[in-house]
Amino acid sequence: MHYINSISKADRAKTIIGIDSGGTFTDFVVVDFEPDVAIRVHKVLSTPEAPERAIFQGIKDLGLELFIEEGSARIVHGSTVATNAVLEGKGAETVFVTNHGFRDLLQLARQDRPKLYALEFEPQRIKVPRERCLELPGRVAADGTIIQSISSSELKEFILKVKEQNVKAVAINFLFSFLNSDHEKQVEYELKQQFPFLKISCSHRVLPESGEYERGIATWLNASLAPLVDSYIKALDIEFGDTDLQVMQSSAETIGAAQAGNNAVKLLLSGPAGGLTGLKFLGKKIKHELFISFDMGGTSTDVALIDGELAITNESKIADLPIKVPMVDMQTIGAGGGSVAYVDAGGMLQVGPRSAGASPGPVCYDRGGVEVTVTDAHVVLDRLPEDEILPGGLKLNRMRAAAAMEHLGCSLGLGVNETAQGIIAIANDQVAAAIRLISVNKGYDPENFLLSSFGGAGGLHVCALAGLMKMKRAIVPVFGGVFSALGMTAARRGRQFSKTVDMQLCGLDLDLLQNEFLGLENIGRVELSEEGVPEESLWVTRSVDLCFSGQSYNLNVAWNDPSQAQADFESLHLQRYGYCHKTPVNVVTVRVSVTTDEPDFDLPERREILSKSIKIPESSDTARHIRVNNMEPDISLSGPRVLIAYGTTIFVEEGWVAYLDKMGNIHLNTV
């Protein structure tokens, strides 16, 4: 499927290929710039055991081999390799190195109760076996001065212990390394001399911030994921030859393949970040800045809020691990099209977080699946037409889905349709709860935002979720079924850097702060220049994490000058928490973003592609299922109705109307 328009300002590559590897499908968006701008989209079934296989298949299906051979394309890839390894606990064998007396740092964690009122709860999983947690002498004081050195004999003994472990990676995390990194560099040097192929991560590079536990987790994750990411990226790099291969980072910028392995912990939200980049890109085209988005795929749903700019946080969590590296601010829940419905021990219907995945998938896929999923519920209710062939050649079997639904419903005393409606209602409630966390809980009124859904399953839930959140408008973007891949074609190259400084805002040493900013900026300029990015095309933005004296939580604001930063901080604190203190404000951490210009191309105006058999008049059509390609722009259709687009389906509920704009976006409004 492709759409064409005349060329606007485009990326310098002849072709940009966005690839998003999901749990069920791998999505492709190809933007060709010569002779005119053309956009093509494609989906193939994912191959989780070897994700690159699905990528190579899609490249072949799209006939892109010549572009790859010529090296005239740029590929931007959102990978789930790092995320899956964390969720499944399948990182590479790693030694964790820290100061004497802190061997159990990662296991002790912060000793927070996972559930405040639970008297009993599962013990935390063992992150690193205790025998792989090694200690070394050497201490740095809280002001950065060295109060104990590491002797050569101690290092030799340490090297022998590492050799005995036979691991693939080492994570080095010393106290106050963000103030003085000499000891980490000393240990790193000795390891490289003895083990040149070992992946080594140092905390002063991965996360030079206060908080030894969070810094240790980030460093350990970076080390344990590096061999997996490096191996995967190299397999792609070999296949793609001289093609410029970029990998999407969790902070919504791309990083060159050569540097991706050393920054593995920054790839954990690689795919979802693409969707938010795409939404910001779309916002410029339709002149709208306020969005609440939910990206519902086969396995999970990612929910986020855009208030002009993408919100970046360093307070994310994946599984039971705090992730303090910069990431797009979103909530992820286990509610997708493939989420399994079941009856729990108390006789209650539950949905997710377990997913049927790509293989065997939902019952209706007719690939051996036996557990009812959200997708099966939509098929039973005729919101996914049985005669529709899904991407990847999948055909739907409504009879099998109904039989499985009937079996599940028997244990609940419900009929087939009632059970299906219950499954969808539970999934909607789960997503709505996540939307409240990123909107209402942070002081935002959802009614002021436009609800945007994308991902293969998003359009089936968009009207119901808007209703639950009292929102009257929604949009399903053009290419909504592959929207994260579209966002990757619009992503810019860049890096995010941070460093803890811990200064009082009142009486701040501006020269010292300026030097800290410049030091981080120079690292970004060097790294991007190694990717061939000219320095004159770089954009630098500065921000600071501030808190009231005595607080343990910070808020990030742009940095211009001390008085403006304090005013912005107090305003944000008032919005977020409803009050402000009358105590001094501290500068905790400085942050720098170094990025390039965003690739800019026009979304093509949609040509009239009308079927000979269906002509949609201004009055409502009697057909329940309508293909989006058969819709005329700006003509409203009232629900209930099902709109079928490539890679996604939109259920327009009763009380809603839908119309198509000239770019192919589907707008939804309450009557």
N, C-alpha and C positions, 0 to 999 in steps of 0.2 A: 504494500500500500504506500503511495507517495503523493505528495502535494508539492506544487511548484509556484514560485513567484519570482519577480525580478530581484536581482541582487541588491543588497544594502551594504552597510559596513560589515565585513565578515572577518572571521579568523584567517590568519595567513595561510593555514593549511588548506589544501584543495578540498579535503573532506574531514569532518570530525565525526567520530563514531562513539556514541555513548552506550556502555554496556552495564546493565545492572543484574547481578546474579542474585536471584531470590530463592526462597526455599522450594517453590513450586515451578516457577518459570524463570528463564533468563531473557531479559528484555533488551532490544536493540533499537536505537534511534540513529539514523545516518543523516547528517547534514552535508549535502554536496554544494560547493560554491561555484563550480564551473560547469557549463557556461552560465547557467542561472542557478539560483538557490533552489534546491529540491530537498524535501525531507521524506525519508522512508522509515517505516517502523516494522518491527518483526519480533516474534516471540517463539522460543523453543522451550521444551521441557528441560528443567534443570537436571543436572547429573551430580548430586551432592557428594558422591564418593570421589568424583574427579571433576570439579567445576569447569576446568578448562575444556573438557570435551564438548559441553554445551556451547561454549564460546566459539570453538573452532567450527562447530556445526552451523551456528548462526552466520558466521563469516562466509562460509561456503554457500549457504542458502541465499545470501544477499549478493553473491558474486563480487565480493570485495577483495579477492585474492590479488588482483592486479595492483590495487592501491597499496596493499601491504608490500608486495614485491618492489614497487617503485619507491616506497617510503614517503608517499605524498599524503598520507592520512595521519591524523592524530587521534589516538584512542584514549578515552577517559573511562576508567573501569571502577565500578563500585563492587568491592569484594566482600563476601561473607566469611572468608577463611579465618580471619582473626576472631570474629564474633563467635562463630561455631566452636572454635577451639576453646574459648573461654567458657561458653555455656556447657560444653561437654567435658571440660576438664582434661583436654587432650593437648596441652602445650608440650613443648620439648622439655626433656630432662634438664633441670637448671639448678645450679648452686647459688645460694643466696649468701652474700658476704656482708657482715656488718661489724660494729664495734664489739669488743669484749663485754659480755653481760647482756647483749641484746639479741641473742640467738633466737628467742621465741617471739620476736617482735611481730611478725606477720600473723602468728597464731593467736597471740593475746589480743591483737587488734585494739579497738576502743572499748571493748567489753559492753557495748550497747545491747540492750534487750531487743531482739527482732520484733517481738510483740509485747507491748508495755504491760498488759494485764495477764499474759499467759504465765501460769505457774511453772509449766514444763514446756520446753521446746528443744528441737533438735540441736545437737552441738554443731558448731561451725565445722565445715569440711577442712581437712588438713591441706593447706595450700602448698607447702613445701615440706617433704619428709624431714624430720629433725636432723637426720644424719647428713642432709644436704644443706643445712644451715651452719655456716662456718663463721668463726669469730677471729678478729685480729686486734691486737693492741693499736694504739694510736688514737688520740682524742683531740678534737678542736673545741675551743671554748665558745660560748655564746656570742663573743665579739669577733670570732674568726681567727683568733691566735691559736697556734699549735701548743698544746700543753703536754703531749706525749707523742713521740715519733714511732715509726715502724722500723725495726732493725732488719738487716739483710738476712740474718739467721731465721727470724720469724717469718719472713717472706718465703724462704726456701722450704720451711716446714709446711707452710700453707700451700705452696705449689704441689708438694707431694700429696697432700690431702685431696686437692682438686683432681690430680691425675688418677687417684684411686676411685673417684666417683664416676669417671667415664661418662661425662655429661656433654651436652651440645651447646650449652650457654651458661653464662655467669652474670648475675646481677650484683652490682656493688652499691651499697647504700650506707654511707657513714653519716653520723650525726653532724649537723651544720655544714654539710657539703656545699650548700648554696652560698655560704660565706667564704669557705676556703676548700677548694677541691684538690689540694696537693696530694692527700693520701689516696683518694680515688684514682688519680692519674698515675700515682706510683704503682699501685696494685695492677691497674690496667696494663701498664707498660710491661711488667714482669709476666703477666699472663700471655700477652701477645708474643713475647719472646719465646715462651715455652709451647704455646698452643696457638699457632697462627690462624687456624681455621675455626677457632672457638668464637661464638657470638658473645660479645661483651657489652653490657649496658651499664652506664654510670648514672647515678641519680642526679648529679649536677648538670647533666645534659638532658636527661629525660624530663625532669620536673624540679627545677631549682627553687623550690618553695619550702616553707616551714611545714612541719607535720611529718615526723619520721615514718609513721605508719602508712599514710597515704602516698608519700613519696616512695616508700619501699614497695608498695603494691604496684605502683606504676612502673617502677624499674624492673621488678620481677616479671610483670606481664610483658613488658617490652622485650626482655631477654628471652622468655619462654616462647613468645610468638614469633620472634625474628627468624629462626630457622624455617618455620612453616611458611611464613609469608615470603621469605627470600626464595625458597624452593619453588613455590607456586608462581611468583612473578618471573623467575628465571625461565620456567617452562613456557610462559606466555612470550617473554622477550625473545627466546630462541625462535619461536614460531613466527613472531612478527618482525624479526630482523631489524632493519633500520627505522622502522616506524616509531614515531614519538609516542611512547606509552606512559600515560599518567594514571595515577591511582587517586581516587577520591578520599579525602581525609574527613574525619568526624567533624571538623570545624568548617566544612563546606568549601575548602579550597583543594586544589590538586597538588600532588607531589610526584616528582619523577620516579620512574620505576627503580632506578639505581639507588635511590635514597629511601624507598618505601620500607625495605627490610629493617633498616636501622631506626625506623619510626613506627614500628608495628602497632604499638599501643594507641597511636593516633588514627587508626583505621577502623575502630570498632563500630562506628556508626556510618561507615562508608556509603552504603546504599541509601539509607533514609536521608542523609544529608543532601543527596542529589535531588530528592523530591522537593525539599525546601528551597534549594537553589532554583529549581524550575518554577516554583510558585512566585518567588521574588521576581524572576525574569518575566513571567506572565503578568505580574502586577504592573510592571512598567508599560506593557503593551495595552492593557485595558485601563490604565491610570487609576489603580486602586492599591492601597498600601496596607489595609488592615485585614488580616486573614486568620481564621482558625482552620487548621488543616488536619485531615486524618487520612493516612495512607494505609489502606487495608489490602493486604495481599493474601496469600494462601495460608501463611503461618502466623502472622502477627499483625497488629495495627500500631502505627506510630502517630502520635498526636502532638501538635505543636501550635504555637501562636506567633504570628509575625506582626509586629507593630512598627511598620516602616522598614526596619532592618531585621535580619535574622538574629534571634537571641542566642548568645553563646554562654555556656555555663561551664564551670569546673566542679560542679557538685553532682555529677551523674553517678549512676550505679548500674552495674550489669551483674546479674545473679546476686551474690552476696558481697561483691567487691566494689569499693568506692573508686571511681575513675576521675581523677582530678585534672587530667589533661583537657584542653579546650574542646568542647563538643557542642553541636547544636542542641538547644534546650528542648527536649521532647520527652514524652512519656510513652513507653512501649509496653503493650500488654499482649498476652497470648490469646487474642481473639481475631481470627482470620477466616477466610472461606473454608479452609481445611480443618478448623478447630473441631475437635471431637466432642459430641454430646453424649452424656451418660447419666445414669441415675446413681447418686451417691448412697452411702450406707444408711443415711437417714430418709431415703426415699425421695430426695429432691432432685430435680433436673438441673444439671450443671453443663457448662460449655467451656472447653479449653482448660488449661493452656496447652494441653497436648494436641499435636496436629497430625493429621493423616499424611502430610507431606506430599511430595510429588509421586512417590511410589510406595504403597499402592494408590494413595489418594482417596478422595471421597467415593462412596459407593456408586454414585451416578457416573463416575468416570469409567466404570466397568473394567477396571484393571486389577481386580482382586480385593478391593477394599470392602470391609464388612462393617465398619463402624460409621454411624451416622454423623454427618458434619453439617456445618452451616450452609455450605453449598447445596447439599442434598435437600435441605429445608426449602431453599429457593426454587430448586427444580420441582419439588412436590407441589409448591404453590404456583407453578407456571410463571415464575419471574425469570427463569432461565429456560427458554423454549427448547423442547427436546430435540427438534430438528436442527438446532444450531451446532455447527462444528467449531469447537474451540481451537485456539492456537495450539500447534503441536499435533493437530489431527485428531484431537479428542472428541469423541461423540458421547452425548449424554444418554443415559438409560433411566428414564423416569420410573419405569416399572420396578426396577431393582431398588431405586431410592425409596419408593413408596412402601415396598415390602419391608425394607430395613426400618423405615420410620414407624410402620405399624407394629413391628416387634418391640421397638423401644417404647411406643405409646402404651402398649398393653400393660407394662409394669407401672405405668402412671395412671391408668384408667382413662386415657385420652385417645381421641381419634387421630388419624393421620394428619389432617390439616391443623388441628389444635396443637399437636406436638410440634409440628414445623413452625407454627407461629410462636410457640413458647421458646423454641431454640433461638429464633431471630430476636425476640424481645430481650432475652438474657444477654445475647451478644451486644445488642444496642445499649443496654444498661451499663455494660462493662466499658464500652467506648465512651459513653456519656460521662461516666465517673472520671475517666482519664481527662476528658475535656475540661471538667470542672477544676481539676488539679492545676492545669496550666492557664486557666482563665480566672474564674471566680476566686479561687484561693490566692491569686496574686493581685487581686484588686481590679480585674478587667471585667467589663460587662459584655457578655457574648453578643448581645443585641447590636452592638456597635461594629461587629465584625462580619465578614462574609465567610460562610462555611465552604470550604473547598475539599472535595473528596477526590482521591485518585487511587491507583492500584486496581488490580483486577476486580476486587469485590466491593470497593468503596461506593460505587454508584448505586448499589442495591440497598444501601443503608442511609444515604445522604438525607432524604426527606424526613425519615423517622428521627434521625439524630438532631436535625435542625429543630424539629418539633419539641423534642425533649429539652433542648437548650433555649427554647423560646426565640429562636432565630427565624427571621422571615425570608432570608435570601440565602441562596447557595449557588455554587458553580462546580461543574465537572469540567476540568480543562480539556482542551483539545489534546489528543494523544494521552488521555487520562489513564489508559491501561498500561502505558509504558512511560509514565511521567517522570519517574526518577531518572531513567535513562536520558530523557530530554534535558533534564536539569544538568546532567553531567556534560552535555555539549555546550552548556552556557556557563560552566564553572570557570573560575579564574585560578591561575596558579598562585600559591601563597604559603606563608608560614605564620604560625602564632608562637610568640615567645613570652616568657614570664620570669620574674625573679622576685623573691621576698626581700624587702628592704626595711620594713618596720620603722617608720619615722613618724613624728607628730606633724600634723598639717600646719599647725600654728608654729611659726619660726622655722619653717622648712628650709633646709639647705638646697636651694634650687640648682646650684652648680653640680652638687653630688647627684641629685635626681636626674639632671640632664645627662650626666655621664652614664648612668645606668640605662637610660633610654637608648642612648647612642650605641652602647655596647651590644644591646639586643638587636638594634636595627642593622648593625654591621654584619652580624651573623646571618640575618635574613638576606641581605644583599649578596653576600658571598655564596650562600647556598643556591639562590636563584640564578646567579650568574653562571654557576656550574651547569645549569640546565639550558644555558644559552639565552637567558632573558636579559635584554639590555637594561642598564641601570635607569635610564631616563624614562622607562615605562613603568617603574615601580611606584606604588602608593604606600605611604606609611601612616598608620593611625596609632595614637597612644591612648591608653586608658589606665586607670588605677583602681585597685580594690581598697575601699575605705570602710572603716568601722568606728563606732563610738568606743572610746577607751574602756577596756574591760569586756567588750563583746568578743565572742568567738566566731561570729559569722560576719561576712563582708558583703558589700554591694559594689558592683563595678560601674564606674561612670567614666565618660570621656575626660581626657586631660587637656585643659587649656591653661588654666592658672589656678592657684590655691582657692581663691574666693569663689570662682565659678564652680570648681569641683565640689566644694563644700555645699553650695546651694543646690546643686544637682543631686548630691547624695542625700541631703535632708528631704528634698522633695520626693525622691524615690523611696526613701525609708518611710515617709508618711503614707505614700500610696500603698506600699507593700504591707506595712504593719500597723498603720493607723496612729502612730505617735512618733515623737522624736525626743532624744535625751538632750540635756543641757550640759554635756560633758565634752572634753576635747575629742577631736576626730583624728584618727591615725591612718597613715598611708601604709597599708600592709604589703601589697604586691604591686609592682609595675608590670604592665602588659604592652606588647607591641605587635601589631599586625603588619606584615609586609606582603603586598599582593600586586598582581598585574591588573591591567584593564580586563573587564569582562568581555568575552566574545559577544559581539552584538550582531544579530541578524533578525530580520522581520519574520514573524510568523506569517505564513502565506494566507492571503484571503482565500476562502474556500470557494472552489468552482462549483457551479450547479451540476451535481451528479444525480440526476433523477431517473428512477426506474421507469421503464415503459409501462409497467403494470400498476404502479402506485403514484398518484399525483396528490399531494396533500393540499387541500384547499384551506382557506382561512377558517372555515368552520371546523369543528372537531371531527376527527376521523374515527370511523367505527372500529378500525383494526386495533387490537390490543398491543401487538408487537410491531414496532416501527424501526426500520434501520436508519441510523443517523444520516447515512449517505443519501437517504431519500427525503430528508427534511429540507425545506426551503428556509433560508435565513429570516429571522424576525417574525415568524409566524408561530403563534402560541398554540400549544397542545395541552389540553387539560388531562389530569389524572383521574382514575388510575390507568396507567399506561407503562409499557416497557420499551425503552429505547435501547437499541443494540448497536454498539460501536466496536471497533476492533480492540480486542483485549479487555473490554469492560462492558457492563450492562447497567443501565440506569433505571431504577424503579421510581416512577413519578406517582406519588401517593395521591389519593383523593384529597381535594382541597389545595392542590398545587398545580401550577402551570409551568411548562418548559418551553424555551425557545432557543434557537441556535443563532449565534452571532456570525459575522462574516469570517472570523478566523476558525470557527468550528467549535468554540466553547459552548457548553450547554448551561444556560442560566435557568435557575429554578426559583420561583417566587410563590408565596402563599396567595390564595385567591382573596 
